[in-house]
């Protein structure tokens, strides 16, 4: 096999499906969204903080009433 044939076969082994990094990132994000990785989890911190503040206000009102 000639040197040119070896070089051509070596280059074909490293061929990429994406022409730019943006294409790769877009495909990666699309695939991960399909897997459900980017779903928002339910956070109860805002509700807990509101309840804590409401209890503190109620306690202060009862303390000074």
PDBQT receptor file of N, H, CA, C and O in Angstrom, charges set to zero:
ATOM      1  N   UNK A   1       0.852  -1.166   0.000  1.00  0.00    +0.000 N 
ATOM      2  CA  UNK A   1       0.000   0.000   0.000  1.00  0.00    +0.000 C 
ATOM      3  C   UNK A   1       0.902   1.234   0.000  1.00  0.00    +0.000 C 
ATOM      4  O   UNK A   1       1.909   1.282   0.707  1.00  0.00    +0.000 OA
ATOM      5  N   UNK A   2       0.534   2.207  -0.785  1.00  0.00    +0.000 N 
ATOM      6  H   UNK A   2      -0.284   2.167  -1.360  1.00  0.00    +0.000 HD
ATOM      7  CA  UNK A   2       1.369   3.399  -0.907  1.00  0.00    +0.000 C 
ATOM      8  C   UNK A   2       1.166   4.314   0.296  1.00  0.00    +0.000 C 
ATOM      9  O   UNK A   2       0.229   4.161   1.080  1.00  0.00    +0.000 OA
ATOM     10  N   UNK A   3       2.076   5.262   0.406  1.00  0.00    +0.000 N 
ATOM     11  H   UNK A   3       2.837   5.386  -0.231  1.00  0.00    +0.000 HD
ATOM     12  CA  UNK A   3       2.027   6.218   1.510  1.00  0.00    +0.000 C 
ATOM     13  C   UNK A   3       0.762   7.068   1.442  1.00  0.00    +0.000 C 
ATOM     14  O   UNK A   3       0.158   7.370   2.471  1.00  0.00    +0.000 OA
ATOM     15  N   UNK A   4       0.363   7.451   0.234  1.00  0.00    +0.000 N 
ATOM     16  H   UNK A   4       0.854   7.205  -0.602  1.00  0.00    +0.000 HD
ATOM     17  CA  UNK A   4      -0.857   8.258   0.086  1.00  0.00    +0.000 C 
ATOM     18  C   UNK A   4      -2.098   7.461   0.503  1.00  0.00    +0.000 C 
ATOM     19  O   UNK A   4      -3.013   8.007   1.120  1.00  0.00    +0.000 OA
ATOM     20  N   UNK A   5      -2.121   6.184   0.167  1.00  0.00    +0.000 N 
ATOM     21  H   UNK A   5      -1.378   5.741  -0.334  1.00  0.00    +0.000 HD
ATOM     22  CA  UNK A   5      -3.262   5.344   0.541  1.00  0.00    +0.000 C 
ATOM     23  C   UNK A   5      -3.340   5.180   2.058  1.00  0.00    +0.000 C 
ATOM     24  O   UNK A   5      -4.426   5.190   2.636  1.00  0.00    +0.000 OA
ATOM     25  N   UNK A   6      -2.175   5.029   2.697  1.00  0.00    +0.000 N 
ATOM     26  H   UNK A   6      -1.292   5.020   2.227  1.00  0.00    +0.000 HD
ATOM     27  CA  UNK A   6      -2.144   4.938   4.157  1.00  0.00    +0.000 C 
ATOM     28  C   UNK A   6      -2.634   6.236   4.793  1.00  0.00    +0.000 C 
ATOM     29  O   UNK A   6      -3.385   6.204   5.768  1.00  0.00    +0.000 OA
ATOM     30  N   UNK A   7      -2.222   7.355   4.257  1.00  0.00    +0.000 N 
ATOM     31  H   UNK A   7      -1.612   7.381   3.465  1.00  0.00    +0.000 HD
ATOM     32  CA  UNK A   7      -2.649   8.650   4.794  1.00  0.00    +0.000 C 
ATOM     33  C   UNK A   7      -4.152   8.839   4.616  1.00  0.00    +0.000 C 
ATOM     34  O   UNK A   7      -4.824   9.342   5.517  1.00  0.00    +0.000 OA
ATOM     35  N   UNK A   8      -4.681   8.443   3.471  1.00  0.00    +0.000 N 
ATOM     36  H   UNK A   8      -4.135   8.034   2.740  1.00  0.00    +0.000 HD
ATOM     37  CA  UNK A   8      -6.117   8.581   3.228  1.00  0.00    +0.000 C 
ATOM     38  C   UNK A   8      -6.918   7.691   4.170  1.00  0.00    +0.000 C 
ATOM     39  O   UNK A   8      -7.948   8.113   4.695  1.00  0.00    +0.000 OA
ATOM     40  N   UNK A   9      -6.453   6.464   4.387  1.00  0.00    +0.000 N 
ATOM     41  H   UNK A   9      -5.616   6.121   3.960  1.00  0.00    +0.000 HD
ATOM     42  CA  UNK A   9      -7.182   5.569   5.288  1.00  0.00    +0.000 C 
ATOM     43  C   UNK A   9      -7.075   6.038   6.736  1.00  0.00    +0.000 C 
ATOM     44  O   UNK A   9      -8.009   5.851   7.515  1.00  0.00    +0.000 OA
ATOM     45  N   UNK A  10      -5.959   6.637   7.101  1.00  0.00    +0.000 N 
ATOM     46  H   UNK A  10      -5.200   6.788   6.468  1.00  0.00    +0.000 HD
ATOM     47  CA  UNK A  10      -5.810   7.166   8.461  1.00  0.00    +0.000 C 
ATOM     48  C   UNK A  10      -6.734   8.364   8.684  1.00  0.00    +0.000 C 
ATOM     49  O   UNK A  10      -7.333   8.503   9.749  1.00  0.00    +0.000 OA
ATOM     50  N   UNK A  11      -6.843   9.222   7.674  1.00  0.00    +0.000 N 
ATOM     51  H   UNK A  11      -6.356   9.108   6.808  1.00  0.00    +0.000 HD
ATOM     52  CA  UNK A  11      -7.731  10.389   7.807  1.00  0.00    +0.000 C 
ATOM     53  C   UNK A  11      -9.196   9.978   7.871  1.00  0.00    +0.000 C 
ATOM     54  O   UNK A  11      -9.979  10.608   8.581  1.00  0.00    +0.000 OA
ATOM     55  N   UNK A  12      -9.575   8.944   7.150  1.00  0.00    +0.000 N 
ATOM     56  H   UNK A  12      -8.939   8.432   6.573  1.00  0.00    +0.000 HD
ATOM     57  CA  UNK A  12     -10.980   8.531   7.143  1.00  0.00    +0.000 C 
ATOM     58  C   UNK A  12     -11.390   7.931   8.483  1.00  0.00    +0.000 C 
ATOM     59  O   UNK A  12     -12.576   7.924   8.815  1.00  0.00    +0.000 OA
ATOM     60  N   UNK A  13     -10.452   7.439   9.243  1.00  0.00    +0.000 N 
ATOM     61  H   UNK A  13      -9.489   7.445   8.974  1.00  0.00    +0.000 HD
ATOM     62  CA  UNK A  13     -10.761   6.887  10.558  1.00  0.00    +0.000 C 
ATOM     63  C   UNK A  13     -11.142   7.945  11.568  1.00  0.00    +0.000 C 
ATOM     64  O   UNK A  13     -11.823   7.643  12.548  1.00  0.00    +0.000 OA
ATOM     65  N   UNK A  14     -10.718   9.183  11.351  1.00  0.00    +0.000 N 
ATOM     66  H   UNK A  14     -10.165   9.428  10.555  1.00  0.00    +0.000 HD
ATOM     67  CA  UNK A  14     -10.996  10.256  12.293  1.00  0.00    +0.000 C 
ATOM     68  C   UNK A  14     -12.122  11.170  11.825  1.00  0.00    +0.000 C 
ATOM     69  O   UNK A  14     -12.264  12.285  12.328  1.00  0.00    +0.000 OA
ATOM     70  N   UNK A  15     -12.911  10.715  10.882  1.00  0.00    +0.000 N 
ATOM     71  H   UNK A  15     -12.795   9.809  10.474  1.00  0.00    +0.000 HD
ATOM     72  CA  UNK A  15     -13.995  11.555  10.362  1.00  0.00    +0.000 C 
ATOM     73  C   UNK A  15     -15.031  11.782  11.455  1.00  0.00    +0.000 C 
ATOM     74  O   UNK A  15     -15.354  10.878  12.226  1.00  0.00    +0.000 OA
ATOM     75  N   UNK A  16     -15.535  12.989  11.502  1.00  0.00    +0.000 N 
ATOM     76  H   UNK A  16     -15.273  13.722  10.876  1.00  0.00    +0.000 HD
ATOM     77  CA  UNK A  16     -16.523  13.361  12.511  1.00  0.00    +0.000 C 
ATOM     78  C   UNK A  16     -17.876  13.561  11.833  1.00  0.00    +0.000 C 
ATOM     79  O   UNK A  16     -17.947  13.999  10.685  1.00  0.00    +0.000 OA
ATOM     80  N   UNK A  17     -18.928  13.242  12.542  1.00  0.00    +0.000 N 
ATOM     81  H   UNK A  17     -18.871  12.887  13.475  1.00  0.00    +0.000 HD
ATOM     82  CA  UNK A  17     -20.272  13.411  11.996  1.00  0.00    +0.000 C 
ATOM     83  C   UNK A  17     -20.699  14.871  11.959  1.00  0.00    +0.000 C 
ATOM     84  O   UNK A  17     -21.603  15.235  11.207  1.00  0.00    +0.000 OA
ATOM     85  N   UNK A  18     -20.056  15.706  12.763  1.00  0.00    +0.000 N 
ATOM     86  H   UNK A  18     -19.321  15.410  13.374  1.00  0.00    +0.000 HD
ATOM     87  CA  UNK A  18     -20.455  17.105  12.886  1.00  0.00    +0.000 C 
ATOM     88  C   UNK A  18     -19.378  17.999  12.294  1.00  0.00    +0.000 C 
ATOM     89  O   UNK A  18     -18.184  17.758  12.476  1.00  0.00    +0.000 OA
ATOM     90  N   UNK A  19     -19.810  19.031  11.585  1.00  0.00    +0.000 N 
ATOM     91  H   UNK A  19     -20.780  19.227  11.437  1.00  0.00    +0.000 HD
ATOM     92  CA  UNK A  19     -18.832  19.910  10.948  1.00  0.00    +0.000 C 
ATOM     93  C   UNK A  19     -18.379  21.026  11.876  1.00  0.00    +0.000 C 
ATOM     94  O   UNK A  19     -17.287  21.567  11.701  1.00  0.00    +0.000 OA
ATOM     95  N   UNK A  20     -19.204  21.381  12.865  1.00  0.00    +0.000 N 
ATOM     96  H   UNK A  20     -20.090  20.942  13.008  1.00  0.00    +0.000 HD
ATOM     97  CA  UNK A  20     -18.821  22.438  13.804  1.00  0.00    +0.000 C 
ATOM     98  C   UNK A  20     -19.136  21.991  15.225  1.00  0.00    +0.000 C 
ATOM     99  O   UNK A  20     -19.878  21.034  15.448  1.00  0.00    +0.000 OA
ATOM    100  N   UNK A  21     -18.561  22.700  16.165  1.00  0.00    +0.000 N 
ATOM    101  H   UNK A  21     -17.958  23.477  15.984  1.00  0.00    +0.000 HD
ATOM    102  CA  UNK A  21     -18.826  22.412  17.570  1.00  0.00    +0.000 C 
ATOM    103  C   UNK A  21     -20.273  22.744  17.930  1.00  0.00    +0.000 C 
ATOM    104  O   UNK A  21     -20.864  22.102  18.798  1.00  0.00    +0.000 OA
ATOM    105  N   UNK A  22     -20.840  23.749  17.258  1.00  0.00    +0.000 N 
ATOM    106  H   UNK A  22     -20.359  24.270  16.553  1.00  0.00    +0.000 HD
ATOM    107  CA  UNK A  22     -22.231  24.119  17.541  1.00  0.00    +0.000 C 
ATOM    108  C   UNK A  22     -23.185  22.989  17.164  1.00  0.00    +0.000 C 
ATOM    109  O   UNK A  22     -24.150  22.718  17.878  1.00  0.00    +0.000 OA
ATOM    110  N   UNK A  23     -22.910  22.336  16.040  1.00  0.00    +0.000 N 
ATOM    111  H   UNK A  23     -22.126  22.557  15.460  1.00  0.00    +0.000 HD
ATOM    112  CA  UNK A  23     -23.740  21.198  15.634  1.00  0.00    +0.000 C 
ATOM    113  C   UNK A  23     -23.647  20.078  16.660  1.00  0.00    +0.000 C 
ATOM    114  O   UNK A  23     -24.654  19.466  17.015  1.00  0.00    +0.000 OA
ATOM    115  N   UNK A  24     -22.440  19.814  17.131  1.00  0.00    +0.000 N 
ATOM    116  H   UNK A  24     -21.622  20.311  16.842  1.00  0.00    +0.000 HD
ATOM    117  CA  UNK A  24     -22.240  18.762  18.126  1.00  0.00    +0.000 C 
ATOM    118  C   UNK A  24     -22.987  19.087  19.415  1.00  0.00    +0.000 C 
ATOM    119  O   UNK A  24     -23.690  18.236  19.958  1.00  0.00    +0.000 OA
ATOM    120  N   UNK A  25     -22.836  20.322  19.908  1.00  0.00    +0.000 N 
ATOM    121  H   UNK A  25     -22.265  21.014  19.467  1.00  0.00    +0.000 HD
ATOM    122  CA  UNK A  25     -23.499  20.720  21.147  1.00  0.00    +0.000 C 
ATOM    123  C   UNK A  25     -25.014  20.664  21.001  1.00  0.00    +0.000 C 
ATOM    124  O   UNK A  25     -25.712  20.235  21.921  1.00  0.00    +0.000 OA
ATOM    125  N   UNK A  26     -25.524  21.093  19.858  1.00  0.00    +0.000 N 
ATOM    126  H   UNK A  26     -24.957  21.441  19.111  1.00  0.00    +0.000 HD
ATOM    127  CA  UNK A  26     -26.966  21.062  19.620  1.00  0.00    +0.000 C 
ATOM    128  C   UNK A  26     -27.485  19.628  19.627  1.00  0.00    +0.000 C 
ATOM    129  O   UNK A  26     -28.521  19.344  20.229  1.00  0.00    +0.000 OA
ATOM    130  N   UNK A  27     -26.782  18.737  18.971  1.00  0.00    +0.000 N 
ATOM    131  H   UNK A  27     -25.941  18.967  18.482  1.00  0.00    +0.000 HD
ATOM    132  CA  UNK A  27     -27.193  17.331  18.946  1.00  0.00    +0.000 C 
ATOM    133  C   UNK A  27     -27.095  16.704  20.332  1.00  0.00    +0.000 C 
ATOM    134  O   UNK A  27     -27.945  15.900  20.715  1.00  0.00    +0.000 OA
ATOM    135  N   UNK A  28     -26.065  17.070  21.079  1.00  0.00    +0.000 N 
ATOM    136  H   UNK A  28     -25.374  17.723  20.768  1.00  0.00    +0.000 HD
ATOM    137  CA  UNK A  28     -25.889  16.535  22.424  1.00  0.00    +0.000 C 
ATOM    138  C   UNK A  28     -27.013  16.991  23.345  1.00  0.00    +0.000 C 
ATOM    139  O   UNK A  28     -27.565  16.190  24.099  1.00  0.00    +0.000 OA
ATOM    140  N   UNK A  29     -27.352  18.270  23.286  1.00  0.00    +0.000 N 
ATOM    141  H   UNK A  29     -26.904  18.921  22.674  1.00  0.00    +0.000 HD
ATOM    142  CA  UNK A  29     -28.427  18.799  24.125  1.00  0.00    +0.000 C 
ATOM    143  C   UNK A  29     -29.766  18.184  23.731  1.00  0.00    +0.000 C 
ATOM    144  O   UNK A  29     -30.573  17.851  24.599  1.00  0.00    +0.000 OA
ATOM    145  N   UNK A  30     -30.007  18.031  22.431  1.00  0.00    +0.000 N 
ATOM    146  H   UNK A  30     -29.352  18.302  21.726  1.00  0.00    +0.000 HD
ATOM    147  CA  UNK A  30     -31.254  17.417  21.970  1.00  0.00    +0.000 C 
ATOM    148  C   UNK A  30     -31.377  15.985  22.479  1.00  0.00    +0.000 C 
ATOM    149  O   UNK A  30     -32.448  15.564  22.917  1.00  0.00    +0.000 OA
ATOM    150  N   UNK A  31     -30.284  15.247  22.419  1.00  0.00    +0.000 N 
ATOM    151  H   UNK A  31     -29.414  15.589  22.063  1.00  0.00    +0.000 HD
ATOM    152  CA  UNK A  31     -30.307  13.862  22.890  1.00  0.00    +0.000 C 
ATOM    153  C   UNK A  31     -30.529  13.800  24.397  1.00  0.00    +0.000 C 
ATOM    154  O   UNK A  31     -31.291  12.962  24.879  1.00  0.00    +0.000 OA
ATOM    155  N   UNK A  32     -29.868  14.681  25.141  1.00  0.00    +0.000 N 
ATOM    156  H   UNK A  32     -29.248  15.361  24.749  1.00  0.00    +0.000 HD
ATOM    157  CA  UNK A  32     -30.041  14.677  26.596  1.00  0.00    +0.000 C 
ATOM    158  C   UNK A  32     -31.440  15.115  27.004  1.00  0.00    +0.000 C 
ATOM    159  O   UNK A  32     -31.981  14.606  27.986  1.00  0.00    +0.000 OA
ATOM    160  N   UNK A  33     -32.039  16.056  26.266  1.00  0.00    +0.000 N 
ATOM    161  H   UNK A  33     -31.599  16.469  25.469  1.00  0.00    +0.000 HD
ATOM    162  CA  UNK A  33     -33.427  16.442  26.553  1.00  0.00    +0.000 C 
ATOM    163  C   UNK A  33     -34.365  15.267  26.302  1.00  0.00    +0.000 C 
ATOM    164  O   UNK A  33     -35.320  15.063  27.051  1.00  0.00    +0.000 OA
ATOM    165  N   UNK A  34     -34.096  14.489  25.244  1.00  0.00    +0.000 N 
ATOM    166  H   UNK A  34     -33.320  14.654  24.636  1.00  0.00    +0.000 HD
ATOM    167  CA  UNK A  34     -34.923  13.320  24.952  1.00  0.00    +0.000 C 
ATOM    168  C   UNK A  34     -34.804  12.280  26.067  1.00  0.00    +0.000 C 
ATOM    169  O   UNK A  34     -35.751  11.541  26.332  1.00  0.00    +0.000 OA
ATOM    170  N   UNK A  35     -33.646  12.224  26.715  1.00  0.00    +0.000 N 
ATOM    171  H   UNK A  35     -32.876  12.825  26.500  1.00  0.00    +0.000 HD
ATOM    172  CA  UNK A  35     -33.452  11.298  27.826  1.00  0.00    +0.000 C 
ATOM    173  C   UNK A  35     -34.068  11.822  29.124  1.00  0.00    +0.000 C 
ATOM    174  O   UNK A  35     -34.216  11.073  30.089  1.00  0.00    +0.000 OA
ATOM    175  N   UNK A  36     -34.427  13.107  29.148  1.00  0.00    +0.000 N 
ATOM    176  H   UNK A  36     -34.307  13.716  28.364  1.00  0.00    +0.000 HD
ATOM    177  CA  UNK A  36     -35.038  13.682  30.341  1.00  0.00    +0.000 C 
ATOM    178  C   UNK A  36     -34.048  14.200  31.358  1.00  0.00    +0.000 C 
ATOM    179  O   UNK A  36     -34.381  14.298  32.539  1.00  0.00    +0.000 OA
ATOM    180  N   UNK A  37     -32.848  14.532  30.940  1.00  0.00    +0.000 N 
ATOM    181  H   UNK A  37     -32.578  14.452  29.981  1.00  0.00    +0.000 HD
ATOM    182  CA  UNK A  37     -31.835  14.994  31.887  1.00  0.00    +0.000 C 
ATOM    183  C   UNK A  37     -32.015  16.437  32.329  1.00  0.00    +0.000 C 
ATOM    184  O   UNK A  37     -31.559  16.807  33.410  1.00  0.00    +0.000 OA
ATOM    185  N   UNK A  38     -32.670  17.261  31.515  1.00  0.00    +0.000 N 
ATOM    186  H   UNK A  38     -33.040  16.960  30.636  1.00  0.00    +0.000 HD
ATOM    187  CA  UNK A  38     -32.764  18.685  31.823  1.00  0.00    +0.000 C 
ATOM    188  C   UNK A  38     -34.126  19.066  32.389  1.00  0.00    +0.000 C 
ATOM    189  O   UNK A  38     -34.545  20.216  32.249  1.00  0.00    +0.000 OA
ATOM    190  N   UNK A  39     -34.822  18.140  33.020  1.00  0.00    +0.000 N 
ATOM    191  H   UNK A  39     -34.483  17.206  33.134  1.00  0.00    +0.000 HD
ATOM    192  CA  UNK A  39     -36.122  18.469  33.591  1.00  0.00    +0.000 C 
ATOM    193  C   UNK A  39     -35.929  19.216  34.899  1.00  0.00    +0.000 C 
ATOM    194  O   UNK A  39     -34.952  18.999  35.617  1.00  0.00    +0.000 OA
ATOM    195  N   UNK A  40     -36.873  20.101  35.199  1.00  0.00    +0.000 N 
ATOM    196  H   UNK A  40     -37.666  20.277  34.616  1.00  0.00    +0.000 HD
ATOM    197  CA  UNK A  40     -36.810  20.871  36.436  1.00  0.00    +0.000 C 
ATOM    198  C   UNK A  40     -37.360  20.023  37.577  1.00  0.00    +0.000 C 
ATOM    199  O   UNK A  40     -38.467  19.491  37.496  1.00  0.00    +0.000 OA
ATOM    200  N   UNK A  41     -36.576  19.906  38.628  1.00  0.00    +0.000 N 
ATOM    201  H   UNK A  41     -35.677  20.338  38.694  1.00  0.00    +0.000 HD
ATOM    202  CA  UNK A  41     -37.044  19.211  39.811  1.00  0.00    +0.000 C 
ATOM    203  C   UNK A  41     -37.881  20.141  40.672  1.00  0.00    +0.000 C 
ATOM    204  O   UNK A  41     -37.687  21.357  40.654  1.00  0.00    +0.000 OA
ATOM    205  N   UNK A  42     -38.807  19.571  41.420  1.00  0.00    +0.000 N 
ATOM    206  H   UNK A  42     -38.965  18.583  41.434  1.00  0.00    +0.000 HD
ATOM    207  CA  UNK A  42     -39.677  20.380  42.282  1.00  0.00    +0.000 C 
ATOM    208  C   UNK A  42     -38.903  20.736  43.539  1.00  0.00    +0.000 C 
ATOM    209  O   UNK A  42     -38.435  19.856  44.262  1.00  0.00    +0.000 OA
ATOM    210  N   UNK A  43     -38.770  22.033  43.795  1.00  0.00    +0.000 N 
ATOM    211  H   UNK A  43     -39.150  22.748  43.207  1.00  0.00    +0.000 HD
ATOM    212  CA  UNK A  43     -38.059  22.513  44.969  1.00  0.00    +0.000 C 
ATOM    213  C   UNK A  43     -39.067  23.046  45.984  1.00  0.00    +0.000 C 
ATOM    214  O   UNK A  43     -39.936  23.849  45.646  1.00  0.00    +0.000 OA
ATOM    215  N   UNK A  44     -38.943  22.596  47.215  1.00  0.00    +0.000 N 
ATOM    216  H   UNK A  44     -38.237  21.944  47.490  1.00  0.00    +0.000 HD
ATOM    217  CA  UNK A  44     -39.846  23.034  48.273  1.00  0.00    +0.000 C 
ATOM    218  C   UNK A  44     -39.233  24.135  49.131  1.00  0.00    +0.000 C 
ATOM    219  O   UNK A  44     -39.839  24.543  50.122  1.00  0.00    +0.000 OA
ATOM    220  N   UNK A  45     -38.055  24.622  48.779  1.00  0.00    +0.000 N 
ATOM    221  H   UNK A  45     -37.563  24.290  47.974  1.00  0.00    +0.000 HD
ATOM    222  CA  UNK A  45     -37.420  25.681  49.556  1.00  0.00    +0.000 C 
ATOM    223  C   UNK A  45     -38.236  26.966  49.602  1.00  0.00    +0.000 C 
ATOM    224  O   UNK A  45     -38.369  27.528  50.689  1.00  0.00    +0.000 OA
ATOM    225  N   UNK A  46     -38.789  27.469  48.512  1.00  0.00    +0.000 N 
ATOM    226  H   UNK A  46     -38.681  27.012  47.629  1.00  0.00    +0.000 HD
ATOM    227  CA  UNK A  46     -39.586  28.702  48.617  1.00  0.00    +0.000 C 
ATOM    228  C   UNK A  46     -40.777  28.556  49.562  1.00  0.00    +0.000 C 
ATOM    229  O   UNK A  46     -41.085  29.476  50.319  1.00  0.00    +0.000 OA
ATOM    230  N   UNK A  47     -41.443  27.413  49.520  1.00  0.00    +0.000 N 
ATOM    231  H   UNK A  47     -41.194  26.666  48.905  1.00  0.00    +0.000 HD
ATOM    232  CA  UNK A  47     -42.580  27.180  50.407  1.00  0.00    +0.000 C 
ATOM    233  C   UNK A  47     -42.123  27.099  51.865  1.00  0.00    +0.000 C 
ATOM    234  O   UNK A  47     -42.782  27.642  52.751  1.00  0.00    +0.000 OA
ATOM    235  N   UNK A  48     -41.013  26.433  52.113  1.00  0.00    +0.000 N 
ATOM    236  H   UNK A  48     -40.477  25.992  51.393  1.00  0.00    +0.000 HD
ATOM    237  CA  UNK A  48     -40.496  26.322  53.478  1.00  0.00    +0.000 C 
ATOM    238  C   UNK A  48     -40.060  27.683  54.009  1.00  0.00    +0.000 C 
ATOM    239  O   UNK A  48     -40.307  27.997  55.173  1.00  0.00    +0.000 OA
ATOM    240  N   UNK A  49     -39.419  28.488  53.178  1.00  0.00    +0.000 N 
ATOM    241  H   UNK A  49     -39.218  28.233  52.232  1.00  0.00    +0.000 HD
ATOM    242  CA  UNK A  49     -38.999  29.823  53.617  1.00  0.00    +0.000 C 
ATOM    243  C   UNK A  49     -40.202  30.715  53.899  1.00  0.00    +0.000 C 
ATOM    244  O   UNK A  49     -40.190  31.478  54.865  1.00  0.00    +0.000 OA
ATOM    245  N   UNK A  50     -41.238  30.631  53.070  1.00  0.00    +0.000 N 
ATOM    246  H   UNK A  50     -41.248  30.012  52.285  1.00  0.00    +0.000 HD
ATOM    247  CA  UNK A  50     -42.449  31.417  53.306  1.00  0.00    +0.000 C 
ATOM    248  C   UNK A  50     -43.105  31.011  54.621  1.00  0.00    +0.000 C 
ATOM    249  O   UNK A  50     -43.512  31.869  55.404  1.00  0.00    +0.000 OA
ATOM    250  N   UNK A  51     -43.206  29.713  54.864  1.00  0.00    +0.000 N 
ATOM    251  H   UNK A  51     -42.875  29.016  54.228  1.00  0.00    +0.000 HD
ATOM    252  CA  UNK A  51     -43.816  29.235  56.108  1.00  0.00    +0.000 C 
ATOM    253  C   UNK A  51     -42.996  29.682  57.316  1.00  0.00    +0.000 C 
ATOM    254  O   UNK A  51     -43.561  30.084  58.334  1.00  0.00    +0.000 OA
ATOM    255  N   UNK A  52     -41.675  29.615  57.211  1.00  0.00    +0.000 N 
ATOM    256  H   UNK A  52     -41.216  29.289  56.384  1.00  0.00    +0.000 HD
ATOM    257  CA  UNK A  52     -40.821  30.065  58.310  1.00  0.00    +0.000 C 
ATOM    258  C   UNK A  52     -40.977  31.547  58.590  1.00  0.00    +0.000 C 
ATOM    259  O   UNK A  52     -41.061  31.951  59.749  1.00  0.00    +0.000 OA
ATOM    260  N   UNK A  53     -41.016  32.356  57.553  1.00  0.00    +0.000 N 
ATOM    261  H   UNK A  53     -40.948  32.027  56.611  1.00  0.00    +0.000 HD
ATOM    262  CA  UNK A  53     -41.199  33.809  57.732  1.00  0.00    +0.000 C 
ATOM    263  C   UNK A  53     -42.581  34.114  58.307  1.00  0.00    +0.000 C 
ATOM    264  O   UNK A  53     -42.717  34.987  59.164  1.00  0.00    +0.000 OA
ATOM    265  N   UNK A  54     -43.603  33.401  57.843  1.00  0.00    +0.000 N 
ATOM    266  H   UNK A  54     -43.493  32.691  57.147  1.00  0.00    +0.000 HD
ATOM    267  CA  UNK A  54     -44.954  33.614  58.368  1.00  0.00    +0.000 C 
ATOM    268  C   UNK A  54     -45.022  33.251  59.847  1.00  0.00    +0.000 C 
ATOM    269  O   UNK A  54     -45.670  33.951  60.625  1.00  0.00    +0.000 OA
ATOM    270  N   UNK A  55     -44.368  32.178  60.239  1.00  0.00    +0.000 N 
ATOM    271  H   UNK A  55     -43.841  31.609  59.607  1.00  0.00    +0.000 HD
ATOM    272  CA  UNK A  55     -44.341  31.802  61.652  1.00  0.00    +0.000 C 
ATOM    273  C   UNK A  55     -43.587  32.825  62.488  1.00  0.00    +0.000 C 
ATOM    274  O   UNK A  55     -43.990  33.117  63.614  1.00  0.00    +0.000 OA
ATOM    275  N   UNK A  56     -42.497  33.376  61.956  1.00  0.00    +0.000 N 
ATOM    276  H   UNK A  56     -42.169  33.139  61.041  1.00  0.00    +0.000 HD
ATOM    277  CA  UNK A  56     -41.751  34.404  62.695  1.00  0.00    +0.000 C 
ATOM    278  C   UNK A  56     -42.587  35.662  62.861  1.00  0.00    +0.000 C 
ATOM    279  O   UNK A  56     -42.597  36.255  63.940  1.00  0.00    +0.000 OA
ATOM    280  N   UNK A  57     -43.280  36.076  61.824  1.00  0.00    +0.000 N 
ATOM    281  H   UNK A  57     -43.272  35.594  60.948  1.00  0.00    +0.000 HD
ATOM    282  CA  UNK A  57     -44.138  37.266  61.914  1.00  0.00    +0.000 C 
ATOM    283  C   UNK A  57     -45.261  37.017  62.916  1.00  0.00    +0.000 C 
ATOM    284  O   UNK A  57     -45.571  37.888  63.728  1.00  0.00    +0.000 OA
ATOM    285  N   UNK A  58     -45.874  35.832  62.865  1.00  0.00    +0.000 N 
ATOM    286  H   UNK A  58     -45.622  35.124  62.205  1.00  0.00    +0.000 HD
ATOM    287  CA  UNK A  58     -46.940  35.512  63.819  1.00  0.00    +0.000 C 
ATOM    288  C   UNK A  58     -46.400  35.497  65.247  1.00  0.00    +0.000 C 
ATOM    289  O   UNK A  58     -47.074  35.960  66.167  1.00  0.00    +0.000 OA
ATOM    290  N   UNK A  59     -45.206  34.975  65.436  1.00  0.00    +0.000 N 
ATOM    291  H   UNK A  59     -44.659  34.599  64.688  1.00  0.00    +0.000 HD
ATOM    292  CA  UNK A  59     -44.599  34.967  66.769  1.00  0.00    +0.000 C 
ATOM    293  C   UNK A  59     -44.311  36.363  67.281  1.00  0.00    +0.000 C 
ATOM    294  O   UNK A  59     -44.535  36.643  68.459  1.00  0.00    +0.000 OA
ATOM    295  N   UNK A  60     -43.824  37.239  66.431  1.00  0.00    +0.000 N 
ATOM    296  H   UNK A  60     -43.642  37.012  65.474  1.00  0.00    +0.000 HD
ATOM    297  CA  UNK A  60     -43.538  38.621  66.834  1.00  0.00    +0.000 C 
ATOM    298  C   UNK A  60     -44.836  39.352  67.165  1.00  0.00    +0.000 C 
ATOM    299  O   UNK A  60     -44.894  40.113  68.131  1.00  0.00    +0.000 OA
ATOM    300  N   UNK A  61     -45.872  39.122  66.368  1.00  0.00    +0.000 N 
ATOM    301  H   UNK A  61     -45.825  38.504  65.583  1.00  0.00    +0.000 HD
ATOM    302  CA  UNK A  61     -47.173  39.757  66.636  1.00  0.00    +0.000 C 
ATOM    303  C   UNK A  61     -47.717  39.286  67.981  1.00  0.00    +0.000 C 
ATOM    304  O   UNK A  61     -48.211  40.094  68.767  1.00  0.00    +0.000 OA
ATOM    305  N   UNK A  62     -47.632  37.991  68.248  1.00  0.00    +0.000 N 
ATOM    306  H   UNK A  62     -47.231  37.335  67.609  1.00  0.00    +0.000 HD
ATOM    307  CA  UNK A  62     -48.115  37.475  69.534  1.00  0.00    +0.000 C 
ATOM    308  C   UNK A  62     -47.257  37.954  70.698  1.00  0.00    +0.000 C 
ATOM    309  O   UNK A  62     -47.764  38.138  71.804  1.00  0.00    +0.000 OA
ATOM    310  N   UNK A  63     -45.984  38.155  70.465  1.00  0.00    +0.000 N 
ATOM    311  H   UNK A  63     -45.572  38.006  69.566  1.00  0.00    +0.000 HD
ATOM    312  CA  UNK A  63     -45.085  38.616  71.524  1.00  0.00    +0.000 C 
ATOM    313  C   UNK A  63     -45.401  40.045  71.934  1.00  0.00    +0.000 C 
ATOM    314  O   UNK A  63     -45.354  40.368  73.121  1.00  0.00    +0.000 OA
ATOM    315  N   UNK A  64     -45.720  40.898  70.986  1.00  0.00    +0.000 N 
ATOM    316  H   UNK A  64     -45.758  40.636  70.022  1.00  0.00    +0.000 HD
ATOM    317  CA  UNK A  64     -45.969  42.309  71.282  1.00  0.00    +0.000 C 
ATOM    318  C   UNK A  64     -47.460  42.635  71.432  1.00  0.00    +0.000 C 
ATOM    319  O   UNK A  64     -47.810  43.801  71.614  1.00  0.00    +0.000 OA
ATOM    320  N   UNK A  65     -48.336  41.646  71.363  1.00  0.00    +0.000 N 
ATOM    321  H   UNK A  65     -48.052  40.699  71.215  1.00  0.00    +0.000 HD
ATOM    322  CA  UNK A  65     -49.776  41.928  71.495  1.00  0.00    +0.000 C 
ATOM    323  C   UNK A  65     -50.207  41.955  72.946  1.00  0.00    +0.000 C 
ATOM    324  O   UNK A  65     -51.383  42.177  73.236  1.00  0.00    +0.000 OA
TER     325      UNK A  65
